[in-house]
Amino acid sequence: MKDYIFLECPSCGYRKDVKDFRLDCKVCGYPSALFHIGYDRLPQNFPLKEHPHPILRYIPILPLEFEEIVDPTVGDTPLFHSRSLGNFLGLKNLYIKDETRNPSGSFKDRGAVVGVSAAKALGYNFVGVASSGNFASAIARACTLSGLKCLVLLPEDTPEEKMVMIAAYGGKVVKVKGIFDDCRRLSIELSKKKDVISASWDLKPFTLEGWKTTLLEIFEQMNYTLPDTIIVPTGGGGHLLGTWKAAKELLKMKKVQHIPRIIGVQASGSAPYVKAVKENLNYVPKIENPRR
């Protein structure tokens, strides 16, 4: 783990050591999982062009050292210039980043590898995760590669094919009566009582750093520029936030001149952030009986 990083409370600005990542803000009580990792110094030489794998080229603004990344092959997904769809939509320069090319089939591999690598570097050997599918697969895979045990808590109505995939990656699957929120509460409780570190809560500041790498790849693939607008499919919002954080750090390093317009898109059957924005709420509302 790097010695020039810190965790910062986004509410009051309080800073703490990364080793205290499980402690809530002692000034305002803000939840530990929502802290952001900051860097006391940012590199002049970025990205590191001598490395074949993108995640290693971005090490200067990731919390880990080279040798701590359990799988440097994640990411490196293609960016396609979609001319046909672009013509249909009236967009001359429409590009699509194909995150299905990641090892377990989604962008979640990026955050999982950084999160699990951090757990191992900090001395943990058991990771728990609450998920309805993709994140659990990514965490289980990363745990297997790193030699850590993995406990996956899934809602009881999770499709069988997702459970099979998680088990194939080495995760121990436990069905929980209820919805995702019930699984996450149990994951946090296990973290506090049994020291099964929660990827769904404790490791969030680290997984967020992994999700930055999508935009960093786009930056390289677009000849060290960024598009005007980026559209990000959004569930919990981690990838959206990681995209914004990466753009902000590129701007701070003076590698770009602007932060793109970043749009999060949610499924109409479960769109709490959209509801919060439309109704000018200062909190994210609970969605009763979300539709898939």
DOFI-960378 format. One record per residue (C-alpha): residue in one letter; x, y, z. Coordinates in pm, whole numbers, padded with zeros to 5 digits, always signed. Layout:
AXYZ;...
//
This chain:
M+00000+00000+00000;K+00130+00345-00086;D+00252+00566+00198;Y+00127+00894+00048;I-00245+00820+00044;F-00519+00912+00290;L-00894+00877+00334;E-01100+01197+00326;C-01453+01253+00452;P-01657+01405+00165;S-01887+01571+00419;C-01647+01766+00643;G-01302+01713+00489;Y-01155+01521+00786;R-00859+01305+00684;K-00749+00974+00833;D-00495+00700+00771;V-00597+00433+00522;K-00541+00165+00787;D-00839+00316+00973;F-01066+00257+00673;R-01333+00083+00883;L-01383+00374+01124;D-01655+00634+01062;C-01564+01003+01061;K-01480+01106+01418;V-01576+01467+01343;C-01918+01438+01175;G-01997+01065+01191;Y-02002+01018+00812;P-01995+00647+00714;S-01648+00503+00655;A-01753+00332+00330;L-01822+00669+00167;F-01478+00818+00231;H-01262+00889-00075;I-00896+00801-00117;G-00673+01102-00176;Y-00310+01136-00282;D-00060+01371-00117;R+00119+01394-00448;L+00013+01340-00807;P+00253+01220-01078;Q+00395+01425-01361;N+00463+01113-01567;F+00118+00967-01633;P+00023+00717-01758;L+00329+00494-01728;K+00371+00390-02091;E+00624+00112-02034;H+00368-00135-01890;P+00159-00362-02116;H-00146-00375-01887;P-00349-00054-01838;I-00406-00101-01466;L-00028-00101-01412;R+00008+00217-01618;Y-00231+00385-01375;I-00056+00273-01056;P+00052+00631-00966;I-00312+00717-00891;L-00413+00383-00744;P-00359+00303-00373;L-00153-00013-00432;E+00199-00096-00543;F+00266-00294-00862;E+00325-00625-00687;E+00004-00597-00482;I-00233-00609-00782;V-00360-00969-00785;D-00460-00960-01152;P-00322-00688-01382;T-00508-00826-01686;V-00849-00678-01598;G-00974-00398-01816;D-00800-00324-02145;T-01143-00337-02310;P-01204-00203-02662;L-01356+00135-02744;F-01562+00113-03063;H-01654+00401-03291;S-02020+00313-03348;R-02090+00473-03684;S-02419+00297-03764;L-02581+00364-03428;G-02431+00711-03430;N-02587+00787-03769;F-02923+00660-03645;L-02904+00887-03339;G-02758+01182-03525;L-02424+01157-03345;K-02112+01174-03560;N-01870+01065-03288;L-02044+00801-03079;Y-01812+00558-02902;I-01901+00248-02700;K-01673+00099-02434;D-01731-00278-02430;E-01697-00377-02065;T-01834-00726-02132;R-01478-00816-02237;N-01368-00817-01873;P-01292-01163-01725;S-01626-01213-01547;G-01823-01015-01804;S-01864-00668-01652;F-01683-00356-01531;K-01714-00494-01176;D-01384-00680-01228;R-01200-00348-01215;G-01322-00256-00868;A-01306-00613-00743;V-00938-00656-00827;V-00836-00331-00656;G-01066-00395-00358;V-00952-00754-00298;S-00588-00659-00358;A-00627-00393-00088;A-00786-00643+00152;K-00492-00878+00105;A-00237-00598+00141;L-00405-00490+00467;G-00379-00844+00608;Y-00732-00981+00567;N-00797-01336+00448;F-01178-01354+00433;V-01397-01130+00216;G-01776-01115+00226;V-01992-00961-00045;A-02360-00884-00081;S-02466-00874-00443;S-02736-00972-00686;G-02484-01116-00927;N-02209-00941-01124;F-02017-00789-00833;A-02024-01120-00647;S-01878-01302-00949;A-01602-01044-00979;I-01517-01055-00607;A-01521-01437-00600;R-01285-01448-00896;A-01046-01193-00743;C-01048-01378-00410;T-00962-01708-00578;L-00670-01547-00761;S-00544-01388-00438;G-00590-01694-00218;L-00857-01533+00001;K-01180-01698+00114;C-01503-01551-00022;L-01855-01558+00127;V-02131-01440-00108;L-02471-01331+00029;L-02744-01332-00235;P-03118-01255-00229;E-03309-01582-00241;D-03463-01496-00580;T-03125-01459-00754;P-03126-01648-01088;E-02965-01991-01068;E-02721-01919-01352;K-02566-01634-01153;M-02521-01859-00850;V-02351-02123-01066;M-02110-01864-01206;I-02022-01737-00857;A-01964-02092-00732;A-01748-02166-01036;Y-01524-01876-00938;G-01484-02023-00590;G-01732-01822-00384;K-01933-01986-00105;V-02295-01889-00177;V-02552-01826+00098;K-02911-01734+00009;V-03066-01462+00225;K-03440-01415+00269;G-03513-01063+00150;I-03365-00813-00095;F-03016-00678-00160;D-03037-00435+00135;D-03089-00729+00372;C-02782-00900+00228;R-02572-00586+00273;R-02684-00542+00634;L-02581-00901+00707;S-02247-00845+00530;I-02175-00540+00748;E-02277-00732+01062;L-02042-01019+00974;S-01764-00768+00918;K-01811-00624+01266;K-01860-00951+01452;K-01658-01208+01257;D-01395-00997+01077;V-01522-01106+00737;I-01429-00785+00556;S-01721-00655+00351;A-01656-00577-00015;S-02003-00422-00024;W-01915-00173+00252;D-01566-00168+00406;L-01378-00192+00077;K-01586+00067-00112;P-01314+00337-00110;F-01079+00088-00277;T-01325-00055-00531;L-01403+00304-00631;E-01037+00347-00727;G-01063+00043-00953;W-01365+00186-01129;K-01163+00494-01221;T-00969+00283-01469;T-01252+00273-01726;L-01222+00645-01788;L-00843+00632-01773;E-00847+00377-02056;I-01084+00598-02257;F-00840+00886-02203;E-00560+00677-02358;Q-00776+00532-02635;M-00891+00880-02741;N-00532+00999-02780;Y-00509+01157-02434;T-00833+01352-02457;L-01179+01303-02309;P-01518+01312-02484;D-01768+01592-02427;T-02025+01359-02270;I-02006+01018-02103;I-02314+00802-02035;V-02278+00546-01755;P-02534+00273-01671;T-02603+00329-01303;G-02721+00106-01020;G-02556+00198-00691;G-02350+00468-00860;G-01997+00340-00797;H-01891+00338-01163;L-02045+00682-01212;L-01854+00821-00914;G-01531+00649-01021;T-01565+00804-01367;W-01604+01151-01216;K-01312+01099-00975;A-01081+00989-01258;A-01174+01293-01467;K-01117+01521-01168;E-00771+01375-01107;L-00675+01404-01475;L-00777+01771-01459;K-00575+01822-01142;M-00271+01668-01314;K-00333+01907-01608;K-00368+01614-01848;V-00707+01743-01970;Q-00871+02084-01989;H-01223+01992-01883;I-01438+01740-01698;P-01692+01584-01937;R-02062+01599-01880;I-02127+01268-01702;I-02477+01119-01723;G-02596+00829-01508;V-02880+00622-01656;Q-03099+00401-01434;A-03355+00135-01520;S-03704+00284-01502;G-03819+00009-01267;S-03561+00107-01004;A-03435+00463-01038;P-03383+00613-00690;Y-03124+00870-00802;V-03351+00992-01082;K-03636+01026-00832;A-03413+01219-00590;V-03304+01464-00860;K-03653+01514-01003;E-03804+01577-00660;N-03508+01784-00537;L-03451+01551-00241;N-03142+01568-00021;Y-03145+01190+00022;V-03184+00884-00200;P-03532+00734-00149;K-03599+00367-00100;I-03768+00201-00398;E-04041-00040-00291;N-04072-00357-00500;P-03809-00266-00761;R-03865-00422-01103;R-03583-00593-01290;
//
